[in-house]
Amino acid sequence: MFGTDSHASPDPGRRATRRRPAGRARALRLGRTLLVVAVAVGAVACGRADTGPVLTVGAGDSAESMMIAELYAGALARTGLHTRTDRVGQRKDLLAALDAGRIALFGDVSGDLLTTLDSTAAVTKPDEVNTALAKALPEGIVDSDAADGADLRPAVVTAESRTTGLPSSLRDLAARCDELNVGIDTGTPLDALRAPLDPQRDVVDPLNRVYHCAITHTVTFADDTDLRKALSDGEIQLAVLPGPLAFLSDGGVGLTPLADPDYAFRAAMVVPVLRKAALTDQQLRKLNYVAGELTTTDLAAMIRQVRDQHAIPAAVARDWLDAHAL
């Protein structure tokens, strides 16, 4: 590019170089710097201009609902979609926003949503609930794969500190049911989209129908704090919480759950509800991957970070998605 300097080395194997004038060197360096800046600005400008349509994921008025919305939004963003979340309100508000096209999808709990849409449905097991829910959804609205590892049913628990001789499964409880004092938390659920427990309809009747457990002594409590104290003190032998143990602020320390293998309590799994054709097959698969990885323990840990430690939901969701290579 440059000519050979008259004082070049006589060694023919070495390429001779010419020393540039200082002013010209500075000018070249400045030119390269401006070029880099111009390219960077151009790239930013292109990024801003090429935003495309934004897909909105709806959320309800709870840490649980917002956390699920951020998981969906974050996962879909990794397919190239531009996404955002919008706190809409209660379940009826979310369904209305979905119908009106203000949101493209939201996350719900399968059994709870089925109860809202079809109060006469007499199914409780996961496959039955999923089938009934698909039929009950309004025209133009569909669901995708439920997260069967995220089980949000009410929990029947006993105190670890007291030797009661109770079995580990509700299936084996029938012989003891009429002698037990059972406490029921009928206060505001940890998730605002869920209804408070009705002692007869939601606890006594299902346990009797499925496990022939005839409970005759119940005590209601306005919150889990008083219920847990009564359980620890021996005033009650069993307690029924409106959701999983892990959702409690301390994760349910000192409490032991009794398994519900035959689903006296209706299946309650996290499920995406969306406008038909709102997502491509690739994007639906991304939601299905989330469903395949999400567990009760994971969701509870994320909810506690947001609800109790005031973490940013989007950041918590990003960490979980990264950890699961989603």
C-alpha positions as CSV (number, residue, x, y, z in Angstrom):
1,M,0.0,0.0,0.0
2,F,2.8,2.4,0.9
3,G,6.1,2.7,-1.0
4,T,9.4,1.4,0.3
5,D,11.4,3.7,2.5
6,S,14.8,4.7,1.1
7,H,16.4,3.7,4.4
8,A,14.8,0.3,4.5
9,S,16.8,-2.7,5.9
10,P,18.8,-4.4,3.2
11,D,17.3,-7.7,4.5
12,P,15.1,-8.8,1.6
13,G,13.0,-11.0,4.0
14,R,11.8,-8.1,6.0
15,R,8.9,-5.9,4.9
16,A,9.9,-2.2,5.0
17,T,7.6,0.2,6.7
18,R,7.1,4.0,6.5
19,R,6.7,6.1,9.6
20,R,3.5,8.1,9.2
21,P,3.5,11.8,10.1
22,A,2.1,12.3,13.6
23,G,-0.8,14.5,12.4
24,R,-1.8,11.9,9.8
25,A,-1.7,9.1,12.3
26,R,-4.0,11.0,14.7
27,A,-6.4,11.7,11.9
28,L,-6.5,8.0,10.9
29,R,-7.1,7.0,14.5
30,L,-9.9,9.6,14.9
31,G,-11.4,8.5,11.6
32,R,-11.5,4.9,12.8
33,T,-13.0,5.9,16.1
34,L,-15.8,7.9,14.4
35,L,-16.5,5.0,12.1
36,V,-16.9,2.7,15.1
37,V,-19.2,5.1,16.8
38,A,-21.2,5.6,13.7
39,V,-21.6,1.8,13.3
40,A,-22.6,1.5,16.9
41,V,-25.2,4.3,16.7
42,G,-26.5,2.8,13.5
43,A,-26.9,-0.6,15.1
44,V,-28.8,0.9,18.1
45,A,-31.0,2.9,15.8
46,C,-31.8,-0.2,13.7
47,G,-32.5,-2.1,16.9
48,R,-34.9,0.5,18.1
49,A,-36.6,0.8,14.7
50,D,-37.0,-2.9,14.2
51,T,-39.0,-3.6,17.3
52,G,-42.0,-5.3,15.6
53,P,-45.3,-6.1,17.3
54,V,-45.3,-6.6,21.1
55,L,-47.0,-9.7,22.6
56,T,-48.6,-9.0,26.0
57,V,-48.8,-11.6,28.7
58,G,-51.5,-10.9,31.3
59,A,-51.1,-11.2,35.1
60,G,-53.4,-11.2,38.0
61,D,-53.2,-9.4,41.3
62,S,-50.8,-11.8,43.0
63,A,-47.1,-12.6,43.2
64,E,-47.9,-16.1,41.8
65,S,-49.7,-14.8,38.8
66,M,-47.1,-12.2,38.0
67,M,-44.3,-14.7,38.4
68,I,-45.9,-17.1,36.0
69,A,-46.5,-14.2,33.5
70,E,-42.8,-13.3,33.6
71,L,-41.8,-16.9,33.0
72,Y,-43.9,-17.1,29.9
73,A,-42.9,-13.6,28.7
74,G,-39.2,-14.4,29.3
75,A,-39.4,-17.8,27.6
76,L,-41.2,-16.4,24.5
77,A,-38.8,-13.5,24.2
78,R,-36.1,-16.1,23.7
79,T,-37.8,-17.2,20.5
80,G,-37.4,-13.6,19.1
81,L,-40.7,-12.2,20.2
82,H,-41.0,-8.8,21.8
83,T,-42.9,-9.3,25.0
84,R,-44.3,-7.4,27.9
85,T,-46.4,-8.2,31.0
86,D,-49.4,-6.3,32.1
87,R,-51.1,-6.7,35.5
88,V,-54.8,-6.9,34.6
89,G,-56.7,-7.9,37.7
90,Q,-58.8,-10.9,38.7
91,R,-59.6,-14.0,36.6
92,K,-62.7,-12.5,35.0
93,D,-60.6,-9.4,34.0
94,L,-58.0,-11.6,32.4
95,L,-60.6,-13.6,30.5
96,A,-62.2,-10.4,29.3
97,A,-58.8,-8.9,28.2
98,L,-58.0,-12.1,26.4
99,D,-61.3,-12.0,24.6
100,A,-60.8,-8.4,23.6
101,G,-57.3,-9.0,22.4
102,R,-55.6,-6.7,24.9
103,I,-53.5,-9.7,26.0
104,A,-52.4,-12.7,24.1
105,L,-52.2,-15.2,27.0
106,F,-52.0,-15.5,30.8
107,G,-51.2,-18.3,33.3
108,D,-53.8,-19.8,35.5
109,V,-54.4,-22.9,37.7
110,S,-56.3,-25.7,35.8
111,G,-58.7,-26.8,38.5
112,D,-59.6,-23.3,39.6
113,L,-60.2,-22.1,36.1
114,L,-62.4,-25.1,35.4
115,T,-64.5,-24.3,38.5
116,T,-65.0,-20.8,37.2
117,L,-66.0,-21.9,33.7
118,D,-68.0,-25.0,34.7
119,S,-69.1,-25.2,38.3
120,T,-70.9,-28.5,37.6
121,A,-67.8,-30.4,36.4
122,A,-67.4,-33.4,38.6
123,V,-63.8,-34.3,37.7
124,T,-60.7,-34.1,39.9
125,K,-57.8,-36.1,38.3
126,P,-55.3,-34.3,36.0
127,D,-56.2,-35.8,32.7
128,E,-59.9,-35.4,33.4
129,V,-59.5,-31.8,34.4
130,N,-57.4,-31.0,31.4
131,T,-60.0,-32.5,29.0
132,A,-62.9,-30.8,30.8
133,L,-61.1,-27.4,30.8
134,A,-60.3,-27.6,27.0
135,K,-64.1,-28.1,26.4
136,A,-65.1,-25.3,28.8
137,L,-62.9,-22.6,27.4
138,P,-64.8,-19.9,25.4
139,E,-64.7,-19.9,21.6
140,G,-61.3,-18.7,20.2
141,I,-59.5,-19.4,23.5
142,V,-57.3,-22.5,24.0
143,D,-54.9,-23.9,26.6
144,S,-51.5,-25.5,26.2
145,D,-49.6,-28.1,28.2
146,A,-50.1,-27.9,32.0
147,A,-47.1,-28.1,34.3
148,D,-47.9,-31.4,36.0
149,G,-44.9,-30.9,38.3
150,A,-46.4,-27.8,39.7
151,D,-49.1,-29.1,42.0
152,L,-51.0,-26.3,43.7
153,R,-53.8,-28.3,45.4
154,P,-54.7,-27.7,49.1
155,A,-52.5,-29.4,51.5
156,V,-53.5,-31.6,54.5
157,V,-50.7,-31.5,57.1
158,T,-49.8,-32.6,60.6
159,A,-47.1,-31.3,63.0
160,E,-43.8,-33.0,62.9
161,S,-43.3,-32.3,66.6
162,R,-46.3,-34.3,67.7
163,T,-46.5,-38.1,67.6
164,T,-50.1,-38.8,66.4
165,G,-49.8,-42.1,64.7
166,L,-51.3,-40.7,61.5
167,P,-50.6,-42.3,58.2
168,S,-48.6,-40.5,55.4
169,S,-51.5,-40.8,53.0
170,L,-55.1,-39.8,53.1
171,R,-55.9,-43.1,51.6
172,D,-55.2,-44.7,55.0
173,L,-56.9,-42.2,57.2
174,A,-60.5,-43.3,57.2
175,A,-60.4,-45.3,60.5
176,R,-59.2,-42.2,62.4
177,C,-61.3,-39.4,60.8
178,D,-64.2,-39.3,63.3
179,E,-61.9,-38.8,66.2
180,L,-59.8,-36.0,64.8
181,N,-60.0,-32.3,65.2
182,V,-59.3,-30.8,61.8
183,G,-58.3,-27.2,61.4
184,I,-59.1,-25.4,58.1
185,D,-57.6,-22.2,56.9
186,T,-60.5,-20.2,55.5
187,G,-58.6,-16.9,55.3
188,T,-57.4,-15.1,52.2
189,P,-55.4,-17.5,50.1
190,L,-51.8,-16.6,49.3
191,D,-52.8,-16.3,45.6
192,A,-55.5,-13.6,45.2
193,L,-57.0,-15.5,42.2
194,R,-57.9,-18.4,44.4
195,A,-61.1,-18.5,46.4
196,P,-61.0,-19.1,50.2
197,L,-61.7,-22.7,51.3
198,D,-65.3,-23.6,52.1
199,P,-65.0,-26.1,55.0
200,Q,-67.9,-28.4,53.9
201,R,-67.8,-28.1,50.1
202,D,-64.0,-28.0,49.7
203,V,-62.7,-30.2,52.6
204,V,-65.3,-32.4,54.4
205,D,-67.3,-33.6,51.4
206,P,-64.3,-34.4,49.1
207,L,-62.5,-36.3,51.8
208,N,-65.6,-38.3,52.6
209,R,-66.4,-39.0,49.0
210,V,-63.0,-40.1,47.9
211,Y,-61.5,-41.6,51.0
212,H,-64.5,-42.4,53.2
213,C,-63.0,-40.1,55.7
214,A,-66.0,-38.8,57.8
215,I,-64.7,-35.7,59.6
216,T,-67.1,-34.6,62.3
217,H,-64.9,-32.0,64.2
218,T,-63.7,-29.0,62.3
219,V,-62.3,-25.6,63.5
220,T,-61.8,-22.7,61.1
221,F,-58.9,-20.2,61.3
222,A,-58.5,-16.8,59.6
223,D,-54.9,-17.4,58.8
224,D,-52.1,-20.0,58.8
225,T,-50.4,-18.5,61.8
226,D,-53.2,-19.3,64.3
227,L,-53.8,-22.6,62.6
228,R,-50.2,-23.7,62.9
229,K,-50.1,-22.7,66.5
230,A,-53.2,-24.8,67.2
231,L,-51.6,-27.7,65.4
232,S,-48.4,-27.4,67.4
233,D,-50.2,-27.1,70.7
234,G,-52.3,-30.2,69.9
235,E,-55.7,-28.5,69.8
236,I,-56.1,-29.9,66.3
237,Q,-54.4,-33.0,64.8
238,L,-54.8,-32.2,61.1
239,A,-54.7,-28.9,59.3
240,V,-55.9,-28.0,55.8
241,L,-54.1,-25.2,53.9
242,P,-55.5,-23.6,50.7
243,G,-52.3,-24.3,48.8
244,P,-49.0,-26.1,48.9
245,L,-46.8,-26.1,52.0
246,A,-44.0,-24.6,50.1
247,F,-45.9,-21.4,49.4
248,L,-45.8,-20.5,53.1
249,S,-43.2,-17.8,54.0
250,D,-41.0,-20.3,55.7
251,G,-41.7,-23.1,53.2
252,G,-43.7,-25.1,55.8
253,V,-41.1,-25.8,58.3
254,G,-42.3,-28.2,61.0
255,L,-45.2,-29.5,59.0
256,T,-45.7,-32.9,57.3
257,P,-48.1,-33.3,54.4
258,L,-50.4,-36.3,53.9
259,A,-50.5,-37.5,50.3
260,D,-53.7,-37.2,48.2
261,P,-53.1,-39.9,45.6
262,D,-56.7,-40.2,44.5
263,Y,-57.3,-36.5,44.1
264,A,-59.9,-35.6,46.7
265,F,-58.8,-32.1,45.9
266,R,-59.1,-31.2,42.3
267,A,-56.0,-31.2,40.2
268,A,-54.5,-27.7,40.2
269,M,-51.6,-27.3,37.8
270,V,-50.2,-24.1,36.2
271,V,-51.5,-23.8,32.6
272,P,-51.2,-21.2,29.9
273,V,-54.4,-19.9,28.5
274,L,-54.2,-18.1,25.1
275,R,-55.9,-16.7,22.1
276,K,-56.1,-19.3,19.3
277,A,-53.3,-18.9,16.8
278,A,-51.6,-16.2,18.9
279,L,-48.4,-18.2,18.9
280,T,-46.5,-20.2,16.3
281,D,-45.7,-23.9,16.8
282,Q,-42.2,-23.0,17.9
283,Q,-43.4,-20.6,20.5
284,L,-45.9,-23.1,21.8
285,R,-43.1,-25.6,22.2
286,K,-41.3,-23.0,24.3
287,L,-44.2,-22.8,26.7
288,N,-44.4,-26.6,26.7
289,Y,-40.7,-26.7,27.7
290,V,-41.5,-24.4,30.6
291,A,-44.3,-26.7,31.6
292,G,-42.0,-29.7,31.6
293,E,-39.5,-28.0,33.9
294,L,-41.6,-26.1,36.4
295,T,-42.1,-27.7,39.8
296,T,-44.0,-26.7,42.9
297,T,-40.8,-26.2,44.7
298,D,-39.3,-24.0,42.0
299,L,-42.4,-21.9,41.7
300,A,-42.7,-21.5,45.5
301,A,-39.1,-20.4,45.8
302,M,-39.6,-17.7,43.1
303,I,-42.9,-16.5,44.6
304,R,-41.2,-16.1,48.0
305,Q,-38.4,-14.1,46.5
306,V,-41.0,-11.7,44.9
307,R,-43.6,-11.7,47.7
308,D,-41.4,-11.7,50.8
309,Q,-38.0,-10.4,49.6
310,H,-39.3,-7.9,47.0
311,A,-37.3,-9.2,44.2
312,I,-38.0,-8.1,40.6
313,P,-40.2,-10.8,39.0
314,A,-38.6,-10.4,35.5
315,A,-35.1,-10.9,37.0
316,V,-36.2,-14.0,39.0
317,A,-37.8,-15.5,35.9
318,R,-34.6,-14.8,33.9
319,D,-32.5,-16.6,36.4
320,W,-34.8,-19.7,36.4
321,L,-34.9,-19.8,32.6
322,D,-31.1,-19.6,32.5
323,A,-30.8,-22.3,35.0
324,H,-33.0,-24.6,33.0
325,A,-31.4,-23.7,29.6
326,L,-34.7,-22.3,28.4
